[in-house]
Amino acid sequence: MAQTVNEVTDLMSDKTRRPNSKFQVPTSLKYFFMVLVLGLLVLILIMGGKALRDAPPASIHVNNQGLTVTQYRALQQVMNQQKVSSFFTSDLQALRDITTGLAWVDQVSISRDWQRGIVVTALPKQAVANFGTERLVDAKGAVFVPADSKDLTQERFATLQGEITQAPVIMQQMQQVNDWYAPLGMQVEDIILSPRMTWLIRFDNGLRVIVDNENTAQKLLSLSQLLGNQLSERRGEIQSVDLRYKNGFTIAWDMAQPKIDEAK
């Protein structure tokens, strides 16, 4: 028994005396490998950046959906003048700003497409009225010059006139007046807002109305009710109405005499 204990003790003492065989990597070698890995990463980044810079310029594809031929050509011409970089580095926001800078463009979307390159999709403003003789205006009151000059002064549109900054107000007024006078079969043909904030309205039946900027809506609404009731039978005889009074209005009657039958 004593011999066994002694043998175990000798074995344990041998393990404690056995030299440590674990290999220790020098600190300097660790730093060398770290620097090497970092250097490789930096080299990869530099080479990747150089590859992007040296890549051929991306092509710009203009989507013709929703555009007329003239609008498509106008947008294509503008895009052809733009200097773009590669597929990944091209500034899409800059292209978007240039496209929205075109007066007739309402909305624009620019995206990257692997097959077509940089795709430009634009939606044009939809005109609902003429603004003077050289511009159009959409339902939101945005005044713009169309891509095609042939679209100017369309006969089916009413004509708005005034300061461009007042275009939304004029558009809103025209829409409101059309709603009030629609039951009478009357629609605005021309509406003008003067610098003194006086409204001049001409309807498609020839009636002209002038009204100031004081209680404008109430005066125009009251006139529509009068024309539909008390003045309904003589509506065709009215040439113009002046509503610039606090407690009333004046009517100019059409004094044209009926033509005499030459056969008599």
Summary of the structure (lengths in Angstrom):
residues: 264
radius of gyration: 40.4
end to end distance: 161.5
largest distance: 162.3
contacts: 653
relative contact order: 0.06
helix: 41%
strand: 23%
